Amino acid sequence: MISLDQSILSVSSEARERMRAYAGLTDELHVIVANMHSRGQEHHEGALHVYPTNSSGAVRRVWDTFTRARAVMTERTLSGADVLLTTQEPFEIGLVGVLLRNKFRVKLQVQCHVDFLNPYFFREKILNMVRGVIALQVLRRADGIRVVSERIKSSILARIKNLSPEKISVLPIFVDIAAAHTADTIDLHKRFPQFKKIILMASRITNEKQIPWACEALQKIVGEFDGLGVVVLGDGPQRAAVEKFPFVRAVGWVSDVTQYMKGADIFLNASLYEGYGRTLVQAAAVGMPTITTDVGVAREIFEHGKTGMIIPVRDEQSLQRAVRAILSGDVHLSTPKLVEKTKAEYLQDYKKVWSALVARSS
């Protein structure tokens, strides 16, 4: 496995625990962590083996990832049809995966957690346009593709002609719905007594999440409601732009967003694009009235006007209408029905995808 998640290098992290769980699905799991500007340590723990690249920059990281993986695969004799190589993105690291696949004659699975064919992803920066081109070439050469939503699967099939749908497995990110049901409630109204109605947002405060834009749109209607406020969970480069609004409070990162969701009145997601949208699942799990842009798994979870409000991206009037409809009581949203799985069941689904790919003939 090749990953960009530097937190895997921390022995006590959630990401490392996830790798331990994946290692339990196979005889050996070797994880190359393409990290930068840190001195991570190689670590071996039962079937799990972790190797950092400790690269000095982004360009160097690509080469370091290839050479580190090549050395491990050579030393461990990881070649042949019974070996699966998986990359956790389809861009630069995905390209490394293609090179290793060809050299060692192994099966390659490429994971897509980002809706990289979304126009807003392309427009965000020139590098994303380059990455989109790389991803299409990588996916054409992959033996299997794992996506986290039906939306990404549909966009890939529409773009890559003659790609067999059987090559794409939809395996969402695990969300412990049972834990969300039983999570404690943090009373946001008690913490922020100046707010009588609270809209909650939870994500990185970055451009693609559009939190400042949402606050600007809400500023135009905040006076229509007595004591309407917005609470933002998360942090990022646009936090200062969010905190300038007098009706907004930025809390920073929290360990369990579901506790805060239970103490608010509306959950709002204003993203330009999402590959999945974990907070949407969490909001649905606790039965929170939700307004979301049409991204990620929104349409897989919510039925507009019945279990949630789905609005177009950057549509100010639609956002304002949705808030009015919920707070005025004109719309009564019921709780979506979610498919609940235990962590063990999810891991078995993960194993089935890997096993089917290894067993599939080229």
C-alpha positions in Angstrom: 0.0 0.0 0.0 1.2 3.5 -0.8 -0.3 6.3 1.2 0.1 10.1 1.7 -1.3 9.9 5.2 1.6 10.9 7.4 -0.4 10.2 10.6 0.2 6.5 9.9 3.7 7.0 11.2 2.3 7.8 14.7 2.0 4.5 16.6 -1.0 5.7 18.5 -2.9 7.4 15.7 -6.3 6.4 14.3 -4.7 5.9 10.9 -2.1 3.4 12.3 -4.9 1.5 14.0 -6.7 1.3 10.7 -3.5 -0.1 9.1 -3.4 -2.7 11.9 -6.9 -3.7 11.0 -6.1 -4.0 7.3 -3.0 -6.0 8.1 -5.3 -8.5 9.8 -6.9 -9.2 6.4 -3.8 -10.5 4.7 -0.5 -12.4 5.3 1.6 -9.2 5.0 0.8 -5.5 4.7 3.6 -3.3 3.6 2.8 0.4 3.8 5.0 3.1 2.1 4.1 6.5 3.6 5.1 9.2 1.2 5.8 11.9 3.8 7.7 15.1 3.7 9.8 17.1 6.1 9.7 14.7 9.0 11.9 11.9 10.2 9.5 9.0 10.5 10.7 5.7 11.7 10.4 2.3 9.9 8.2 0.1 12.0 7.3 -3.6 12.0 4.5 -5.0 14.0 3.3 -8.5 13.2 1.9 -8.5 9.7 2.2 -4.8 9.4 5.3 -3.1 8.0 5.5 0.7 7.7 8.2 2.6 5.7 8.5 6.4 5.6 10.1 8.2 2.6 11.1 11.3 4.7 11.2 13.3 1.5 12.6 16.8 1.2 9.9 18.1 -1.1 6.9 17.3 -3.3 8.8 16.5 -6.5 11.4 14.5 -4.6 8.7 12.6 -2.8 7.5 10.9 -6.0 10.9 9.6 -6.8 11.5 8.6 -3.1 8.2 6.7 -3.1 9.1 4.7 -6.2 12.6 3.8 -5.0 11.5 3.0 -1.5 8.6 0.7 -2.7 10.9 -0.9 -5.3 13.5 -1.7 -2.6 10.9 -3.2 -0.3 9.2 -5.3 -3.1 12.6 -6.5 -4.2 13.9 -7.4 -0.8 10.6 -9.1 0.2 10.2 -10.8 -3.2 6.8 -9.1 -3.6 5.9 -10.0 -7.2 3.5 -12.1 -9.1 -0.2 -12.6 -9.4 -0.8 -13.2 -5.7 0.5 -9.7 -4.7 -1.8 -6.7 -4.7 -0.5 -3.1 -4.8 -2.9 -0.4 -3.8 -2.4 3.4 -4.0 -4.6 5.7 -1.9 -4.8 8.3 -4.7 -4.8 8.2 -8.5 -2.4 11.2 -9.1 1.4 11.2 -8.6 1.3 8.2 -6.3 -1.0 6.4 -8.7 1.5 6.9 -11.4 4.2 5.4 -9.1 1.8 2.4 -8.7 1.6 1.9 -12.5 5.4 1.9 -12.8 5.7 -0.7 -10.0 2.8 -2.8 -11.4 4.7 -3.1 -14.7 8.0 -3.8 -13.1 6.9 -6.5 -10.7 3.9 -7.9 -12.6 1.5 -7.4 -9.7 -2.2 -6.4 -9.6 -2.8 -2.7 -9.0 -5.7 -1.2 -7.2 -6.1 2.6 -7.4 -8.2 4.3 -4.8 -10.2 7.5 -5.5 -11.3 9.5 -2.5 -11.7 12.7 -4.4 -14.2 13.7 -7.1 -11.4 14.7 -9.4 -13.6 15.0 -12.5 -15.7 17.6 -10.8 -15.3 20.9 -12.7 -14.7 22.8 -9.4 -11.7 20.5 -8.7 -10.2 21.3 -12.1 -10.7 25.0 -11.6 -9.2 25.2 -8.2 -5.6 25.3 -9.4 -3.6 24.4 -12.5 -2.0 21.5 -10.7 -5.4 19.9 -10.3 -5.9 20.0 -14.1 -2.6 18.2 -14.5 -3.5 15.7 -11.8 -6.8 15.0 -13.6 -5.0 14.1 -16.8 -2.6 11.8 -14.8 -5.5 10.1 -13.0 -7.3 9.2 -16.2 -4.2 7.5 -17.6 -3.5 5.8 -14.3 -7.1 4.4 -14.0 -6.9 3.1 -17.5 -4.0 0.9 -16.5 -5.3 -0.2 -13.1 -6.5 -3.7 -12.5 -9.1 -2.5 -10.1 -10.5 0.9 -8.9 -11.9 1.6 -5.4 -14.1 4.6 -5.1 -16.0 5.9 -2.1 -19.2 7.0 -3.7 -21.5 6.1 -6.7 -20.9 9.7 -7.9 -17.2 9.1 -8.5 -17.9 5.7 -10.2 -20.4 7.3 -12.6 -18.1 10.1 -13.5 -15.2 7.7 -14.2 -17.4 5.5 -16.4 -18.7 8.5 -18.3 -15.2 9.8 -18.9 -13.2 6.6 -19.7 -14.9 4.8 -22.5 -14.9 1.0 -22.7 -13.9 0.7 -19.0 -15.7 -2.3 -17.4 -17.9 -1.3 -14.5 -16.8 -4.6 -12.8 -13.3 -3.0 -12.4 -14.8 -0.3 -10.0 -15.8 -1.2 -6.5 -17.8 1.2 -4.4 -16.5 1.0 -0.8 -17.5 4.0 1.3 -15.4 5.3 4.2 -16.4 3.5 7.4 -18.6 5.5 9.8 -19.6 4.0 13.1 -23.3 4.7 13.0 -24.0 2.8 16.2 -21.5 5.0 18.1 -23.1 8.1 16.6 -26.5 7.0 18.0 -25.1 6.6 21.5 -22.7 9.6 21.5 -23.2 12.1 24.3 -24.7 15.5 23.5 -22.8 18.8 23.8 -25.3 21.5 24.5 -24.3 24.3 22.1 -27.2 26.5 23.2 -25.8 26.4 26.7 -22.3 27.1 25.5 -23.5 29.9 23.3 -26.5 31.3 25.0 -26.7 34.3 22.7 -27.8 31.9 19.9 -31.4 30.6 19.9 -31.0 28.7 16.7 -27.7 27.2 15.7 -26.4 26.1 12.2 -23.4 23.8 12.5 -20.6 23.4 9.9 -17.8 20.9 10.4 -14.8 20.6 8.1 -11.4 22.1 7.2 -11.8 25.8 6.6 -10.4 25.8 3.1 -11.6 27.2 -0.2 -13.3 24.0 -1.4 -15.5 23.9 1.7 -16.9 27.4 1.1 -17.5 28.3 4.7 -16.8 32.0 4.3 -19.2 32.0 1.3 -21.9 30.3 3.3 -21.5 32.9 6.1 -21.8 35.7 3.7 -25.0 34.2 2.3 -26.4 33.7 5.8 -25.5 37.2 6.9 -28.2 38.5 4.5 -31.0 36.6 6.4 -29.6 36.4 9.9 -31.8 39.3 10.9 -34.9 37.4 10.0 -34.5 35.1 12.9 -34.1 35.9 16.6 -30.7 34.8 17.7 -29.5 32.8 14.7 -25.9 31.8 14.9 -23.3 29.6 13.2 -20.8 27.3 14.9 -17.9 26.0 12.9 -15.9 22.9 13.9 -12.5 22.8 12.2 -9.6 24.9 11.3 -7.7 26.1 8.2 -6.3 29.0 6.3 -9.7 30.7 6.0 -10.6 30.7 9.7 -9.9 34.4 10.1 -12.3 35.2 7.2 -15.0 33.2 9.1 -14.4 34.7 12.5 -15.0 38.3 11.2 -18.8 37.6 11.1 -20.4 38.5 14.5 -22.9 35.7 14.4 -20.2 33.0 13.8 -18.1 31.1 16.4 -15.2 29.0 15.3 -14.5 26.2 17.8 -11.5 24.5 16.2 -11.0 20.7 15.8 -13.0 18.4 18.0 -12.7 14.7 18.6 -16.3 13.7 17.9 -18.5 15.9 15.7 -21.6 13.9 16.4 -21.7 15.2 20.0 -21.9 18.7 18.7 -24.4 17.8 15.9 -26.8 16.6 18.6 -26.7 20.0 20.2 -27.4 22.1 17.1 -30.5 22.8 14.9 -29.2 22.4 11.4 -26.1 20.9 9.8 -24.8 22.7 6.8 -22.3 21.5 4.2 -21.5 24.1 1.5 -18.6 22.3 -0.3 -17.8 22.8 -4.0 -17.0 19.1 -4.2 -16.7 16.0 -2.0 -15.5 12.5 -2.8 -17.6 11.1 0.1 -18.8 13.5 2.8 -18.4 11.7 6.1 -20.1 14.4 8.1 -23.2 14.0 6.0 -23.4 10.4 7.1 -22.8 11.4 10.7 -25.5 14.1 10.5 -27.9 11.6 9.1 -27.0 9.1 11.8 -28.0 11.4 14.6 -31.2 12.6 12.7 -30.0 16.2 12.2 -31.9 18.4 9.7 -29.3 18.8 6.9 -28.7 21.2 4.1 -26.0 20.2 1.7 -24.7 21.1 -1.7 -25.1 18.4 -4.4 -21.8 16.7 -3.7 -20.3 13.4 -2.6 -22.9 10.9 -1.2 -25.6 13.6 -0.7 -28.0 12.0 -3.1 -27.2 8.5 -1.8 -28.3 9.5 1.7 -30.9 12.3 1.3 -34.1 12.7 -0.6 -34.6 16.4 -1.2 -37.4 18.0 0.8 -38.1 14.8 2.7 -34.9 13.7 4.5 -32.6 16.6 3.6 -32.3 19.7 1.6 -29.9 19.4 -1.4 -29.0 22.7 -3.1 -26.8 23.6 -6.1 -23.2 24.6 -5.4 -22.7 28.3 -4.6 -26.4 29.0 -5.0 -27.0 31.7 -2.4 -30.8 32.0 -2.8 -31.2 28.2 -2.6 -29.3 28.1 0.7 -31.3 31.0 2.1 -34.6 29.3 1.1 -33.6 26.1 2.7 -32.7 27.7 6.0 -36.0 29.6 6.0 -37.9 26.5 5.2 -36.4 24.5 8.1 -36.4 27.2 10.8 -40.0 28.4 9.9 -41.3 24.8 10.1 -42.5 24.9 6.4 -40.4 21.7 5.9 -40.3 18.8 8.3 -37.5 16.4 7.5 -37.5 12.8 8.5 -34.4 10.8 9.4 -32.8 9.0 6.5 -32.4 5.2 6.6 -28.8 4.2 6.7 -27.2 0.8 6.2 -25.5 0.1 9.5 -22.4 -2.1 9.5 -20.0 -3.0 12.3 -16.3 -2.4 11.8 -15.8 -6.2 11.4 -18.4 -6.3 8.6 -16.8 -3.4 6.9 -13.4 -5.0 7.0 -14.8 -8.2 5.5 -16.2 -6.1 2.6 -12.7 -4.6 2.3 -11.2 -8.1 2.2 -13.7 -9.3 -0.4 -12.7 -6.4 -2.8 -9.0 -7.3 -2.4 -9.5 -11.0 -2.8 -11.7 -10.6 -5.9 -9.1 -8.4 -7.5 -6.2 -10.9 -6.8 -8.3 -13.8 -8.1 -9.4 -11.9 -11.3 -7.4 -12.8 -14.4 -5.6 -10.0 -16.2 
